[in-house]
Amino acid sequence: MPDNKKLIESLQTSWKKEKAGARTYRELAARELDEKQKVILLKLADAEEQHAKKWEARLKELGAAPPQHIDTTFEKIRRWLLIRSGTSNAVHRLEEQEDRDTERYEAEATLANNPSDSAAMSEIKKEEKVHAKILHSMTENDQPQAKLEAIFKREKWHAGHSGGWIGQAVYGANDGLGAVFGIVTGMAGYTGGSHVVWVAGVAGTLASALSMGSGAYLARKSEREVYEAEIQKERREIEENPEEEKQELELFYQLKGFTPEEAAMMAERLTQNPDQFLKTLAHEELGLSTSSFPNPVKEAFSATAATAAGGIIPVIPFMFWYGTAAIILSLIISTMAHFLVGVLKTIVTGRSWWRSGLEMTLVGLLTAAIAYGVGVLLSPDVHLAP
């Protein structure tokens, strides 16, 4: 018994974790409206219950009992908040928990004093790993950008276009217009609308465009590198443990609703084609596809051009006029541009076009009013400038 003390304590902790996980999955499923996701959540709850039963049986063999599973007030509050934070957020948090459980079982396997305990922990570790991948697959398409890309894949007339660069263009125009409009109105308030305004506006447009473009390039390049690294990691796992990866895919399909026989047949057929097996694992378990890799250059160019196009709009009147006339004209065309960009944002967000346009317009006008007011206060005529 002394030799098994750490193992018993570890199994009791795992039993509590599995019971808590099962309860969270069931309560989340009870509020889920999507029937397919409800079924997946219930299957995950059943799997957690099976893990708890396995540890309960092993504890009895070791002469110990599972701990009393007392649902504390803190646990109830935490679970209540988690579930009501929305399915997407809850699933992300559960995915993180499954990853932690995988690491815990890997550590616990070293405490096992016999091969059967070690094998059981390794098996459940593998199942927890698949659970995390299942949860990841449930949320991989819940972001507006991913939804847009999914639509473009379904619509043939969008061939050759990428939702990624369109999203970068929309948000680039949004940032360029908003930032430079603030610079222009601030400088207009400070100088009264002199020629200095268009110089500051052009400089601000250039800085915003280059910043947005370089940011988009580095972000997408990093994302692509992460994707490629994950696929390389999956390839190594297949080479080192092909049978384990096959079993993972079988379990993945079972939790998706296929019978064990169907899942085994599908996995067996895929293993006969290594390249297809890798693509399927990457897509099904990690949500990755080589065809969906972002193009850093295209998105950088799109972000740069769109930011420059949005930023130059408030500057145009000051290239030909100055004073009050230029300020009023800039305000008019910038307000119209804000509404248009707000409408274009609905391509990515899916919101009501007029609400999005109105919101963008009001935010732009508020920004302009604040910037103009600050410029006036700092102008030499008010005697507040240092």
PAPA-570160 format. One record per residue (C-alpha): x negated, z negated, y negated. Coordinates in pm, 1 decimal, decimal comma, padded with zeros to 6 digits, m for minus. Layout:
# residues N
<node px="X" pz="Z" py="Y"/>
...
# end
This chain:
# residues 386
<node px="00000,0" pz="00000,0" py="00000,0"/>
<node px="m00276,3" pz="m00076,2" py="m00256,1"/>
<node px="m00415,7" pz="00273,2" py="m00197,4"/>
<node px="m00073,1" pz="00419,5" py="m00267,0"/>
<node px="00001,8" pz="00216,1" py="m00579,4"/>
<node px="m00090,8" pz="00489,9" py="m00827,2"/>
<node px="00087,6" pz="00750,4" py="m00617,6"/>
<node px="00405,1" pz="00539,7" py="m00605,6"/>
<node px="00399,1" pz="00481,5" py="m00981,5"/>
<node px="00345,5" pz="00851,2" py="m01037,9"/>
<node px="00632,7" pz="00947,8" py="m00805,9"/>
<node px="00864,2" pz="00699,5" py="m00977,1"/>
<node px="00779,0" pz="00851,2" py="m01315,9"/>
<node px="00840,1" pz="01199,6" py="m01178,5"/>
<node px="01174,5" pz="01087,8" py="m01032,9"/>
<node px="01288,4" pz="00962,6" py="m01375,5"/>
<node px="01172,0" pz="01280,8" py="m01546,2"/>
<node px="01356,0" pz="01501,3" py="m01298,0"/>
<node px="01679,4" pz="01300,3" py="m01327,7"/>
<node px="01662,1" pz="01311,4" py="m01707,8"/>
<node px="01594,3" pz="01684,3" py="m01701,0"/>
<node px="01889,4" pz="01749,8" py="m01471,5"/>
<node px="02123,0" pz="01558,0" py="m01700,7"/>
<node px="02002,1" pz="01747,9" py="m02008,5"/>
<node px="02046,7" pz="02083,5" py="m01835,7"/>
<node px="02401,9" pz="01993,0" py="m01727,4"/>
<node px="02507,8" pz="01870,6" py="m02070,8"/>
<node px="02359,4" pz="02181,8" py="m02231,0"/>
<node px="02540,4" pz="02401,5" py="m01978,3"/>
<node px="02868,3" pz="02226,4" py="m02057,8"/>
<node px="02842,9" pz="02346,7" py="m02419,7"/>
<node px="02708,2" pz="02694,4" py="m02341,3"/>
<node px="02956,6" pz="02978,3" py="m02401,9"/>
<node px="02747,8" pz="03252,7" py="m02241,2"/>
<node px="02839,8" pz="03246,7" py="m01871,4"/>
<node px="02509,7" pz="03393,4" py="m01753,9"/>
<node px="02307,5" pz="03133,3" py="m01940,4"/>
<node px="02543,0" pz="02860,7" py="m01821,4"/>
<node px="02476,3" pz="02961,7" py="m01458,9"/>
<node px="02099,2" pz="02959,0" py="m01516,0"/>
<node px="02111,0" pz="02614,7" py="m01677,8"/>
<node px="02316,8" pz="02474,6" py="m01389,6"/>
<node px="02074,0" pz="02622,4" py="m01136,4"/>
<node px="01786,5" pz="02458,8" py="m01320,2"/>
<node px="01976,6" pz="02128,6" py="m01314,3"/>
<node px="02025,5" pz="02162,3" py="m00937,4"/>
<node px="01655,3" pz="02235,0" py="m00894,6"/>
<node px="01563,3" pz="01920,9" py="m01089,5"/>
<node px="01801,6" pz="01717,3" py="m00871,8"/>
<node px="01638,1" pz="01856,3" py="m00559,6"/>
<node px="01297,2" pz="01754,3" py="m00692,3"/>
<node px="01427,2" pz="01401,4" py="m00757,8"/>
<node px="01568,4" pz="01379,5" py="m00402,7"/>
<node px="01236,9" pz="01489,3" py="m00259,4"/>
<node px="01050,4" pz="01216,3" py="m00447,2"/>
<node px="01316,3" pz="00960,2" py="m00357,9"/>
<node px="01271,7" pz="01037,7" py="00010,0"/>
<node px="00894,2" pz="01017,6" py="m00016,6"/>
<node px="00914,3" pz="00682,6" py="m00200,8"/>
<node px="01122,8" pz="00541,4" py="00085,5"/>
<node px="00858,9" pz="00659,5" py="00332,3"/>
<node px="00599,2" pz="00473,3" py="00125,9"/>
<node px="00809,7" pz="00156,9" py="00133,6"/>
<node px="00912,7" pz="00179,0" py="m00232,1"/>
<node px="01239,2" pz="00250,2" py="m00408,4"/>
<node px="01304,5" pz="00479,7" py="m00701,6"/>
<node px="01332,4" pz="00296,2" py="m01032,6"/>
<node px="01667,0" pz="00214,2" py="m01186,9"/>
<node px="01760,3" pz="00515,6" py="m01396,2"/>
<node px="01894,1" pz="00344,8" py="m01705,7"/>
<node px="02006,3" pz="00585,7" py="m01974,7"/>
<node px="01879,6" pz="00400,2" py="m02280,7"/>
<node px="02037,6" pz="00431,4" py="m02624,0"/>
<node px="01727,3" pz="00609,6" py="m02748,4"/>
<node px="01747,5" pz="00865,9" py="m02466,7"/>
<node px="02116,8" pz="00924,6" py="m02535,8"/>
<node px="02055,7" pz="00981,7" py="m02905,4"/>
<node px="01758,6" pz="01210,0" py="m02840,1"/>
<node px="01956,7" pz="01416,6" py="m02586,5"/>
<node px="02262,3" pz="01430,6" py="m02816,7"/>
<node px="02050,8" pz="01558,5" py="m03106,2"/>
<node px="01865,7" pz="01805,6" py="m02885,6"/>
<node px="02181,2" pz="01960,2" py="m02742,4"/>
<node px="02351,9" pz="01986,6" py="m03081,8"/>
<node px="02048,1" pz="02147,6" py="m03238,8"/>
<node px="02162,4" pz="02469,4" py="m03070,8"/>
<node px="02093,8" pz="02633,1" py="m02736,7"/>
<node px="01794,8" pz="02829,1" py="m02867,8"/>
<node px="01610,2" pz="02524,9" py="m03003,3"/>
<node px="01706,9" pz="02308,3" py="m02705,5"/>
<node px="01580,4" pz="02569,5" py="m02460,5"/>
<node px="01250,5" pz="02597,7" py="m02650,6"/>
<node px="01204,9" pz="02219,0" py="m02631,1"/>
<node px="01293,1" pz="02219,5" py="m02259,7"/>
<node px="01042,3" pz="02497,8" py="m02203,1"/>
<node px="00774,8" pz="02277,1" py="m02359,3"/>
<node px="00881,6" pz="01989,9" py="m02133,4"/>
<node px="00858,7" pz="02212,1" py="m01824,4"/>
<node px="00503,4" pz="02306,3" py="m01926,5"/>
<node px="00416,2" pz="01936,8" py="m01958,1"/>
<node px="00573,1" pz="01868,2" py="m01618,0"/>
<node px="00359,1" pz="02144,4" py="m01467,2"/>
<node px="00045,6" pz="01977,8" py="m01602,0"/>
<node px="00164,8" pz="01637,7" py="m01477,4"/>
<node px="00217,6" pz="01761,5" py="m01122,3"/>
<node px="m00121,9" pz="01925,7" py="m01126,5"/>
<node px="m00274,9" pz="01587,6" py="m01214,7"/>
<node px="m00059,0" pz="01403,8" py="m00960,3"/>
<node px="m00175,3" pz="01632,0" py="m00681,4"/>
<node px="m00517,8" pz="01469,8" py="m00712,0"/>
<node px="m00361,9" pz="01127,2" py="m00635,5"/>
<node px="m00217,9" pz="01240,1" py="m00305,0"/>
<node px="m00380,2" pz="01082,0" py="m00000,9"/>
<node px="m00257,4" pz="01336,8" py="00249,1"/>
<node px="m00212,4" pz="01714,6" py="00258,9"/>
<node px="00168,4" pz="01699,2" py="00275,4"/>
<node px="00196,6" pz="01511,0" py="m00055,7"/>
<node px="m00050,0" pz="01745,8" py="m00218,7"/>
<node px="00140,2" pz="02050,6" py="m00088,4"/>
<node px="00473,3" pz="01910,6" py="m00209,6"/>
<node px="00337,8" pz="01849,3" py="m00557,1"/>
<node px="00177,9" pz="02192,1" py="m00571,3"/>
<node px="00508,1" pz="02349,2" py="m00467,9"/>
<node px="00705,2" pz="02165,7" py="m00735,3"/>
<node px="00435,0" pz="02241,6" py="m00990,3"/>
<node px="00488,5" pz="02608,4" py="m00913,4"/>
<node px="00865,2" pz="02570,2" py="m00950,0"/>
<node px="00827,5" pz="02392,0" py="m01285,3"/>
<node px="00606,0" pz="02676,5" py="m01401,2"/>
<node px="00877,5" pz="02925,4" py="m01309,1"/>
<node px="01138,8" pz="02709,9" py="m01483,8"/>
<node px="00937,8" pz="02736,7" py="m01804,5"/>
<node px="00923,1" pz="03113,2" py="m01766,9"/>
<node px="01298,9" pz="03127,6" py="m01702,9"/>
<node px="01362,4" pz="02931,2" py="m02021,4"/>
<node px="01127,0" pz="03157,4" py="m02213,4"/>
<node px="01316,1" pz="03464,4" py="m02093,6"/>
<node px="01643,9" pz="03311,3" py="m02217,6"/>
<node px="01517,7" pz="03295,8" py="m02576,9"/>
<node px="01283,6" pz="03591,3" py="m02605,1"/>
<node px="01558,7" pz="03804,2" py="m02763,3"/>
<node px="01719,5" pz="03546,4" py="m02989,3"/>
<node px="01516,5" pz="03630,7" py="m03298,5"/>
<node px="01649,5" pz="03893,3" py="m03542,9"/>
<node px="01332,6" pz="04104,0" py="m03515,4"/>
<node px="01360,4" pz="04114,2" py="m03135,2"/>
<node px="01729,3" pz="04197,9" py="m03155,5"/>
<node px="01652,0" pz="04486,7" py="m03388,6"/>
<node px="01385,6" pz="04620,5" py="m03155,0"/>
<node px="01626,8" pz="04592,9" py="m02861,7"/>
<node px="01881,8" pz="04800,4" py="m03052,5"/>
<node px="01622,7" pz="05067,3" py="m03131,8"/>
<node px="01530,8" pz="05088,2" py="m02763,2"/>
<node px="01896,7" pz="05149,6" py="m02670,5"/>
<node px="01962,3" pz="05407,4" py="m02943,2"/>
<node px="01795,5" pz="05740,4" py="m02859,2"/>
<node px="01810,2" pz="05867,8" py="m03215,9"/>
<node px="01569,8" pz="05596,4" py="m03318,5"/>
<node px="01298,3" pz="05738,0" py="m03094,6"/>
<node px="00957,7" pz="05711,7" py="m03253,9"/>
<node px="01056,2" pz="05421,4" py="m03476,8"/>
<node px="00971,8" pz="05058,8" py="m03431,9"/>
<node px="01178,3" pz="04765,6" py="m03537,7"/>
<node px="00854,3" pz="04584,9" py="m03614,7"/>
<node px="00739,9" pz="04810,2" py="m03897,5"/>
<node px="01090,0" pz="04834,9" py="m04040,7"/>
<node px="01108,9" pz="04456,7" py="m04054,3"/>
<node px="00768,4" pz="04446,6" py="m04225,2"/>
<node px="00886,1" pz="04707,2" py="m04478,4"/>
<node px="01203,5" pz="04517,6" py="m04564,9"/>
<node px="01029,2" pz="04184,3" py="m04606,9"/>
<node px="00738,9" pz="04348,6" py="m04787,3"/>
<node px="00973,1" pz="04499,8" py="m05045,6"/>
<node px="01143,7" pz="04161,9" py="m05072,9"/>
<node px="00819,7" pz="03974,2" py="m05139,7"/>
<node px="00674,6" pz="04237,5" py="m05372,1"/>
<node px="00985,6" pz="04259,1" py="m05586,1"/>
<node px="01034,9" pz="03882,7" py="m05606,2"/>
<node px="00671,0" pz="03796,9" py="m05681,5"/>
<node px="00605,5" pz="04068,3" py="m05939,3"/>
<node px="00942,9" pz="04020,1" py="m06109,2"/>
<node px="00838,2" pz="03659,9" py="m06169,1"/>
<node px="00499,5" pz="03768,8" py="m06306,8"/>
<node px="00654,9" pz="04028,4" py="m06536,9"/>
<node px="00924,1" pz="03800,2" py="m06678,1"/>
<node px="00675,5" pz="03517,5" py="m06724,3"/>
<node px="00433,2" pz="03742,3" py="m06913,0"/>
<node px="00722,7" pz="03893,4" py="m07111,3"/>
<node px="00821,9" pz="03544,6" py="m07221,6"/>
<node px="00464,5" pz="03464,3" py="m07313,7"/>
<node px="00382,9" pz="03784,6" py="m07506,0"/>
<node px="00726,5" pz="03901,1" py="m07620,0"/>
<node px="00701,7" pz="04214,3" py="m07404,9"/>
<node px="00367,3" pz="04360,3" py="m07514,9"/>
<node px="00158,1" pz="04614,6" py="m07321,3"/>
<node px="m00017,5" pz="04323,9" py="m07146,8"/>
<node px="00292,0" pz="04282,9" py="m06929,3"/>
<node px="00247,0" pz="04609,3" py="m06741,2"/>
<node px="m00123,8" pz="04536,0" py="m06684,3"/>
<node px="m00034,7" pz="04198,2" py="m06532,2"/>
<node px="00246,7" pz="04358,2" py="m06333,1"/>
<node px="00025,0" pz="04630,2" py="m06186,7"/>
<node px="m00241,7" pz="04373,4" py="m06097,8"/>
<node px="00021,2" pz="04152,8" py="m05936,1"/>
<node px="00165,1" pz="04447,8" py="m05744,9"/>
<node px="m00178,7" pz="04545,2" py="m05612,4"/>
<node px="m00262,4" pz="04188,6" py="m05511,6"/>
<node px="00073,7" pz="04133,8" py="m05341,2"/>
<node px="00057,4" pz="04466,5" py="m05153,6"/>
<node px="m00295,9" pz="04410,1" py="m05025,2"/>
<node px="m00218,3" pz="04050,3" py="m04930,7"/>
<node px="00098,7" pz="04147,6" py="m04743,5"/>
<node px="m00070,4" pz="04440,2" py="m04568,0"/>
<node px="m00376,0" pz="04244,4" py="m04456,1"/>
<node px="m00154,4" pz="03957,3" py="m04342,5"/>
<node px="00065,0" pz="04191,2" py="m04138,0"/>
<node px="m00241,4" pz="04358,6" py="m03983,7"/>
<node px="m00409,0" pz="04033,4" py="m03881,6"/>
<node px="m00085,2" pz="03880,9" py="m03752,0"/>
<node px="00007,1" pz="04181,9" py="m03539,5"/>
<node px="m00350,4" pz="04229,3" py="m03418,5"/>
<node px="m00359,9" pz="03866,2" py="m03305,8"/>
<node px="m00020,7" pz="03905,1" py="m03139,8"/>
<node px="m00138,5" pz="04212,8" py="m02952,1"/>
<node px="m00454,8" pz="04033,9" py="m02840,3"/>
<node px="m00247,3" pz="03741,5" py="m02711,3"/>
<node px="m00020,9" pz="03982,1" py="m02521,7"/>
<node px="m00317,9" pz="04157,2" py="m02363,9"/>
<node px="m00481,0" pz="03825,3" py="m02272,4"/>
<node px="m00160,2" pz="03705,0" py="m02105,0"/>
<node px="m00133,9" pz="04022,7" py="m01898,1"/>
<node px="m00499,0" pz="03997,0" py="m01798,0"/>
<node px="m00437,2" pz="03635,8" py="m01694,9"/>
<node px="m00136,5" pz="03744,5" py="m01487,3"/>
<node px="m00349,7" pz="04017,1" py="m01324,9"/>
<node px="m00615,6" pz="03760,5" py="m01224,8"/>
<node px="m00348,7" pz="03530,7" py="m01080,3"/>
<node px="m00215,9" pz="03816,0" py="m00868,3"/>
<node px="m00565,9" pz="03896,6" py="m00743,5"/>
<node px="m00647,2" pz="03533,4" py="m00662,9"/>
<node px="m00308,4" pz="03413,9" py="m00530,4"/>
<node px="m00089,9" pz="03717,0" py="m00447,2"/>
<node px="00137,6" pz="03519,5" py="m00213,6"/>
<node px="00197,0" pz="03245,5" py="m00470,6"/>
<node px="00284,0" pz="03502,9" py="m00737,8"/>
<node px="00521,9" pz="03670,6" py="m00497,1"/>
<node px="00693,2" pz="03336,3" py="m00428,1"/>
<node px="00714,0" pz="03271,7" py="m00802,9"/>
<node px="00892,5" pz="03601,6" py="m00852,0"/>
<node px="01127,8" pz="03524,2" py="m00564,0"/>
<node px="01220,8" pz="03189,8" py="m00717,1"/>
<node px="01258,6" pz="03353,1" py="m01056,1"/>
<node px="01510,3" pz="03601,8" py="m00914,8"/>
<node px="01694,8" pz="03326,3" py="m00728,2"/>
<node px="01740,7" pz="03127,0" py="m01048,4"/>
<node px="01866,0" pz="03448,0" py="m01209,7"/>
<node px="02146,6" pz="03459,4" py="m00954,2"/>
<node px="02012,5" pz="03661,9" py="m00658,8"/>
<node px="02035,5" pz="03527,4" py="m00304,7"/>
<node px="01710,2" pz="03418,5" py="m00137,3"/>
<node px="01727,1" pz="03726,1" py="00087,0"/>
<node px="01778,0" pz="03962,5" py="m00206,5"/>
<node px="01502,2" pz="03794,2" py="m00405,5"/>
<node px="01258,6" pz="03815,6" py="m00112,9"/>
<node px="01340,1" pz="04182,9" py="m00056,1"/>
<node px="01289,7" pz="04271,3" py="m00422,7"/>
<node px="00962,4" pz="04080,3" py="m00446,8"/>
<node px="00833,8" pz="04231,8" py="m00121,0"/>
<node px="00910,8" pz="04582,5" py="m00242,1"/>
<node px="00732,3" pz="04521,5" py="m00569,8"/>
<node px="00417,3" pz="04385,3" py="m00404,5"/>
<node px="00373,5" pz="04724,2" py="m00234,2"/>
<node px="00299,0" pz="04871,6" py="m00576,8"/>
<node px="00040,6" pz="04645,1" py="m00750,8"/>
<node px="00077,0" pz="04809,1" py="m01093,3"/>
<node px="00453,7" pz="04779,3" py="m01087,7"/>
<node px="00425,9" pz="04424,2" py="m00957,2"/>
<node px="00207,3" pz="04329,8" py="m01255,6"/>
<node px="00442,6" pz="04499,5" py="m01503,5"/>
<node px="00742,5" pz="04323,8" py="m01350,7"/>
<node px="00578,1" pz="03981,8" py="m01359,8"/>
<node px="00467,4" pz="04034,5" py="m01718,5"/>
<node px="00811,4" pz="04150,0" py="m01824,4"/>
<node px="01033,2" pz="03916,7" py="m01621,6"/>
<node px="00828,4" pz="03597,9" py="m01648,3"/>
<node px="00652,1" pz="03640,4" py="m01982,0"/>
<node px="00880,2" pz="03883,2" py="m02166,6"/>
<node px="00585,1" pz="04121,8" py="m02221,1"/>
<node px="00567,7" pz="04498,0" py="m02201,9"/>
<node px="00281,1" pz="04729,8" py="m02293,6"/>
<node px="00533,9" pz="04962,9" py="m02457,0"/>
<node px="00641,6" pz="04683,9" py="m02694,7"/>
<node px="00291,5" pz="04603,3" py="m02821,8"/>
<node px="00298,5" pz="04605,2" py="m03201,7"/>
<node px="00084,0" pz="04859,3" py="m03385,1"/>
<node px="m00120,4" pz="04661,5" py="m03640,3"/>
<node px="m00218,0" pz="04967,2" py="m03848,6"/>
<node px="00136,9" pz="05100,7" py="m03873,4"/>
<node px="00279,4" pz="04763,2" py="m03970,0"/>
<node px="m00000,2" pz="04696,3" py="m04219,9"/>
<node px="00059,2" pz="05031,9" py="m04387,2"/>
<node px="00435,1" pz="04974,6" py="m04388,4"/>
<node px="00399,8" pz="04627,0" py="m04539,3"/>
<node px="00150,1" pz="04744,5" py="m04802,8"/>
<node px="00354,2" pz="05045,9" py="m04910,9"/>
<node px="00684,7" pz="04856,6" py="m04917,5"/>
<node px="00538,8" pz="04565,0" py="m05111,4"/>
<node px="00387,6" pz="04803,2" py="m05365,6"/>
<node px="00715,7" pz="04992,9" py="m05396,2"/>
<node px="00911,4" pz="04672,1" py="m05449,2"/>
<node px="00655,4" pz="04522,8" py="m05686,8"/>
<node px="00621,8" pz="04822,0" py="m05917,8"/>
<node px="00996,0" pz="04833,9" py="m06001,7"/>
<node px="00995,4" pz="04555,3" py="m06266,2"/>
<node px="00678,3" pz="04705,4" py="m06421,5"/>
<node px="00806,0" pz="05059,9" py="m06479,9"/>
<node px="00988,7" pz="04997,2" py="m06814,7"/>
<node px="00675,9" pz="04839,2" py="m06964,5"/>
<node px="00476,8" pz="05155,6" py="m06890,9"/>
<node px="00689,6" pz="05346,9" py="m07143,2"/>
<node px="00837,2" pz="05085,7" py="m07377,1"/>
<node px="00762,2" pz="04738,4" py="m07503,2"/>
<node px="00944,3" pz="04446,2" py="m07660,9"/>
<node px="01307,1" pz="04351,9" py="m07606,3"/>
<node px="01412,6" pz="04697,5" py="m07485,0"/>
<node px="01156,6" pz="04691,9" py="m07202,2"/>
<node px="01251,4" pz="04337,4" py="m07105,6"/>
<node px="01624,5" pz="04421,6" py="m07085,7"/>
<node px="01564,7" pz="04745,3" py="m06893,3"/>
<node px="01331,4" pz="04567,8" py="m06651,5"/>
<node px="01593,1" pz="04298,7" py="m06596,3"/>
<node px="01863,3" pz="04558,5" py="m06522,9"/>
<node px="01669,6" pz="04769,9" py="m06273,8"/>
<node px="01512,9" pz="04464,7" py="m06108,4"/>
<node px="01854,1" pz="04303,8" py="m06061,3"/>
<node px="01984,6" pz="04624,0" py="m05901,1"/>
<node px="01674,7" pz="04639,4" py="m05680,3"/>
<node px="01720,9" pz="04277,6" py="m05571,8"/>
<node px="02076,1" pz="04353,0" py="m05460,2"/>
<node px="01961,3" pz="04664,8" py="m05271,5"/>
<node px="01680,3" pz="04477,3" py="m05093,7"/>
<node px="01928,6" pz="04203,8" py="m05001,9"/>
<node px="02149,5" pz="04470,6" py="m04845,5"/>
<node px="01852,8" pz="04618,8" py="m04656,8"/>
<node px="01764,7" pz="04273,9" py="m04518,5"/>
<node px="02087,3" pz="04282,4" py="m04316,9"/>
<node px="01919,8" pz="04544,5" py="m04095,4"/>
<node px="01706,5" pz="04261,0" py="m03962,2"/>
<node px="01926,8" pz="03955,7" py="m04017,1"/>
<node px="02266,9" pz="04102,0" py="m03925,9"/>
<node px="02436,2" pz="03909,7" py="m04210,4"/>
<node px="02715,7" pz="04029,3" py="m04439,2"/>
<node px="02566,1" pz="04295,9" py="m04668,2"/>
<node px="02736,9" pz="04182,9" py="m04987,1"/>
<node px="02655,8" pz="03816,0" py="m04930,3"/>
<node px="02294,0" pz="03896,9" py="m04859,8"/>
<node px="02275,6" pz="04123,1" py="m05163,7"/>
<node px="02438,9" pz="03864,5" py="m05389,4"/>
<node px="02214,3" pz="03586,2" py="m05261,2"/>
<node px="01902,3" pz="03795,0" py="m05320,7"/>
<node px="02022,5" pz="03883,0" py="m05670,7"/>
<node px="02092,9" pz="03522,3" py="m05768,1"/>
<node px="01756,6" pz="03404,1" py="m05635,8"/>
<node px="01581,2" pz="03682,4" py="m05826,5"/>
<node px="01760,4" pz="03599,9" py="m06150,5"/>
<node px="01685,4" pz="03229,6" py="m06111,7"/>
<node px="01318,0" pz="03305,4" py="m06051,3"/>
<node px="01308,9" pz="03532,5" py="m06354,5"/>
<node px="01479,4" pz="03274,7" py="m06577,6"/>
<node px="01235,2" pz="03001,0" py="m06477,1"/>
<node px="00929,8" pz="03226,8" py="m06515,6"/>
<node px="01050,2" pz="03357,5" py="m06852,6"/>
<node px="01118,2" pz="03004,2" py="m06972,5"/>
<node px="00772,1" pz="02887,0" py="m06869,7"/>
<node px="00617,4" pz="03189,9" py="m07041,5"/>
<node px="00803,2" pz="03115,2" py="m07364,4"/>
<node px="00701,8" pz="02747,9" py="m07355,9"/>
<node px="00336,0" pz="02843,2" py="m07307,3"/>
<node px="00336,5" pz="03111,4" py="m07576,5"/>
<node px="00135,1" pz="03047,5" py="m07896,0"/>
<node px="00451,4" pz="03068,3" py="m08107,2"/>
<node px="00585,6" pz="02748,0" py="m07945,8"/>
<node px="00252,5" pz="02569,1" py="m07993,3"/>
<node px="00251,0" pz="02427,2" py="m07639,2"/>
<node px="m00029,4" pz="02642,2" py="m07510,7"/>
<node px="m00368,9" pz="02468,9" py="m07482,8"/>
# end
